[in-house]
Every structure is written in C-alpha cells, then in structure tokens.
C-alpha cells in the first residue's frame, strides 16, 4: 500500500514514517520547511494553504491512504482550511484519509470527554481544529478523525524539550499543577493511527493515554526518566496566568481502545525508569 504522511518532518509524522516503512508500505511524506533524512521515503514540499500544490502532490504520489499529522497552530488557513482541502483531494482521488485532531477542541467544562462529545473550543487553535473536524466530516464519509492529547517522545517532543530547557535555564516559564491532560507516547499513537487506517474504522476516535496528570507531574516523570533533577522544575498555576484554554481536559479513549490491538499506555507506565521508553 502507498501511504502519504502529511507533516512527515514533525514528531508524529516521523514516527508514522518509521512504522509505515517497517511494515513494508511504500511511503511518501510532505514537509513545510525541510525534509528529514529517512531512507525509503519520497519527500514533497507542501503548503496546505495552496490547493493546487496539494492536488499535485496527491496526484503524483497516488496514495491509497493519507494520514494528516500536521499542526499549524492557530493559523486558520493551515489548521482549519488546509485539512478540508486535503479531504477534498482525497475524495477526488479515491483514497482513505486519517486526520489527527486534538483535545483542544474541548473547553474542559465537563472534564471527561468521550467520542460522542461535541467540540466547544475556547482557543483559536481549538476552534481551528474543530472547524477542520466539521468540514472533513462533511466532505469525506469514511474519514477517521483521531483526537489525541500531549504527545511524548524524545527531545523532538515539545513537552520533553520544555522540561530540559527549563532545567538548563534556557527558557523561562513554569509547569502548571492545575492543567490536566492525558499524555500519549508517540509510538503508541502512530501504531494506533495506522491500525485504524488499515482497518475499517471511520468517524471520531480518541487516542490518548490512560493516565490523567498535570503538566507538572508529567514534567517530573520526564525529568526522572532522563536523569534530571525534577525538584528544580518551576511550578505555577495556569488559573493565575493569562493563557486561554481548558484547565482539565481528559479524553476517554476506552471505546476506541477496546477495538485496538495497540495498547495506549499511560504516561506513568511509558515514562517509568524501568521501561526507559
């Protein structure tokens, strides 16, 4: 099978490429700034804001499956409109689409969110992600929309890099004790996405770890895993900051997990010293 990874130079995209290649799939990937040096992958420059370039890339690759692992932040043209254009191109060329969304589509008002919960975003990024979900769902009937949480891996992971930078004095800031999420390991997430993609799944799925924890607790676990002094991590309350967004957003992934062979480990497991994950 030919697979096209959109956003292949990012943390999740890189892991998706490695797993797709290891499984024997013909793999192509896109990049916005520069490609990664990964063997057996064909790279294509892509700006999701350019519909003609997008259609050209999809036509050249001729994939059976597209996985959109891009972020784009709060850039509406990239994060909201780009994935809808991608869905339109996928439908036109008759290929399957898996779109990675975020727990940022939720406000945190109800804390626990399963796949039946409707988006109620309170940030520009969350609003863009929610708009993409809605548009994609209207364009492509068999699409998989996979919401996830904080993605953890090595130093390429923003959350891991933040912990290292804070302890090295390279960045100012604090880790909040009242900002709760359900972190997931990048390898688990990529495996689950490919499993959903290669099966018959469609609709909304939640792919997050089983452990809900604050960003501070997550930082402690990362520091301990990496042999750093966790006691030096700066602490604060998000409620005291001017940052928008939900405080406590917990994705309930049990319904999706029950359908998967891939186990979505909790952060207390995959960040434990004994695993060295």
DATA-V947718 format. One record per residue. N is the residue number from 1. PHI is phi in degrees with one decimal (none if undefined). PSI is psi in whole degrees, 0 to 359 (none if undefined). Layout:
BEGIN
n: [N/N]
phi: [PHI/PHI]
psi: [PSI/PSI]
END
This chain:
BEGIN
n: [1/2/3/4/5/6/7/8/9/10/11/12/13/14/15/16/17/18/19/20/21/22/23/24/25/26/27/28/29/30/31/32/33/34/35/36/37/38/39/40/41/42/43/44/45/46/47/48/49/50/51/52/53/54/55/56/57/58/59/60/61/62/63/64/65/66/67/68/69/70/71/72/73/74/75/76/77/78/79/80/81/82/83/84/85/86/87/88/89/90/91/92/93/94/95/96/97/98/99/100/101/102/103/104/105/106/107/108/109/110/111/112/113/114/115/116/117/118/119/120/121/122/123/124/125/126/127/128/129/130/131/132/133/134/135/136/137/138/139/140/141/142/143/144/145/146/147/148/149/150/151/152/153/154/155/156/157/158/159/160/161/162/163/164/165/166/167/168/169/170/171/172/173/174/175/176/177/178/179/180/181/182/183/184/185/186/187/188/189/190/191/192/193/194/195/196/197/198/199/200/201/202/203/204/205/206/207/208/209/210/211/212/213/214/215/216/217/218/219/220/221/222/223/224/225/226/227/228/229/230/231/232/233/234/235/236/237/238/239/240/241/242/243/244/245/246/247/248/249/250/251/252/253/254/255/256/257/258/259/260/261/262/263/264/265/266/267/268/269/270/271/272/273/274/275/276/277]
phi: [none/-94.0/-117.5/-111.5/-99.6/-86.2/84.5/-71.1/-89.6/-84.4/-57.5/-69.5/-59.1/-61.7/-67.5/-60.5/-60.4/-57.3/-72.0/-66.4/-64.1/-61.3/-83.5/90.6/-85.0/-68.9/-124.8/-122.6/-146.8/-112.5/-139.8/-95.7/-107.0/-152.5/-78.9/-93.4/-90.0/-126.0/-67.9/65.6/-127.4/-96.4/-103.1/-136.2/-68.7/-150.1/-111.8/-62.8/-80.5/-107.8/-62.8/-66.8/-63.5/-62.2/-63.4/-64.7/-61.9/-62.5/-66.5/-67.8/-76.2/52.5/-76.5/-87.4/-140.7/-119.3/-116.5/-94.0/-110.1/-79.4/-113.5/85.8/58.3/-90.7/-69.4/-59.1/-64.4/-85.5/-82.7/-97.3/-78.6/-56.2/-62.9/-68.9/-59.4/-62.8/-62.4/-63.7/-66.9/-64.0/-63.9/-59.9/-96.2/68.9/-116.8/-80.0/-126.8/-118.4/-112.2/-90.8/-110.4/-143.2/-69.7/-66.9/-73.3/-111.4/-85.7/91.5/-58.9/-101.9/68.3/-96.3/-130.1/-101.5/-67.6/-83.1/-75.6/-84.4/-60.0/-143.8/-66.5/-126.6/-129.2/-57.7/-63.1/-61.8/-64.9/-65.5/-63.9/-66.0/-63.4/-61.7/-56.0/-63.9/-64.1/-62.4/-61.6/-78.6/-83.5/-120.0/-75.4/-107.3/-70.8/-104.1/-107.7/-112.0/-84.7/-136.2/-121.3/-64.9/-97.8/-115.2/-154.1/-93.8/-66.7/-71.7/-72.1/-56.3/-71.9/-70.2/-62.2/-60.6/-59.9/-63.2/-66.8/-62.6/-73.7/-86.9/76.5/-89.3/-150.0/-90.4/142.0/-137.4/-106.7/-76.9/-93.4/-115.3/-107.5/-106.0/-141.4/-120.6/-60.1/-132.2/-80.3/-59.6/-68.0/-65.2/-63.2/-62.1/-63.0/-66.8/-61.8/-67.9/-64.2/-63.2/-64.1/-86.9/-100.1/-113.0/-66.3/-154.7/87.7/-87.8/-135.4/-106.2/-128.0/-137.1/-69.0/-86.3/-104.1/-87.5/-156.1/-76.9/-64.4/-70.0/-62.1/-60.5/-62.2/-61.5/-64.1/-64.8/-61.1/-65.5/-59.5/-93.5/72.6/-106.2/-83.1/-66.3/-66.9/-93.3/-69.5/-72.4/-117.9/-160.5/-113.7/-66.5/-61.5/-90.0/-99.0/-94.9/-72.7/-78.9/120.0/-69.4/-82.8/-127.0/-125.1/-116.7/-76.3/-89.5/-103.9/-63.0/-63.2/-72.4/-57.8/-63.0/-94.1/-106.6/-81.8/-67.1/-94.9/-90.0/-68.3/-77.5/-64.1/-65.1/-83.4/-76.7/-103.1/-70.4/-62.6/-66.5/-82.7/59.4/-68.2]
psi: [140/125/135/120/115/124/40/346/357/178/305/318/318/317/321/318/310/315/323/316/316/330/359/13/142/122/131/157/157/158/153/318/302/148/163/160/86/126/156/24/135/126/145/129/138/130/112/347/352/99/324/317/320/312/324/315/313/319/321/318/324/56/156/336/135/131/119/104/21/164/285/353/220/10/106/320/326/311/326/306/322/310/330/318/320/318/320/319/322/317/317/321/3/36/158/146/133/122/127/119/196/156/353/350/353/150/338/359/320/359/298/128/121/185/343/350/135/145/143/63/153/9/157/320/313/322/320/318/319/320/319/315/313/312/316/316/329/330/317/116/334/20/151/122/113/108/138/182/212/125/123/138/234/205/348/339/127/324/323/316/322/315/314/318/320/317/335/354/18/354/144/155/181/165/124/141/352/12/102/131/179/84/152/147/139/325/320/317/314/316/319/320/315/324/316/318/320/357/210/17/152/165/197/135/146/129/86/162/166/352/120/131/160/163/332/314/320/317/321/314/320/314/316/319/320/10/30/164/97/336/345/1/129/140/146/179/129/329/336/357/174/6/131/168/161/145/315/101/110/112/125/110/10/320/319/318/324/339/352/148/329/133/126/93/149/157/329/334/306/349/6/150/327/328/326/34/none]
END
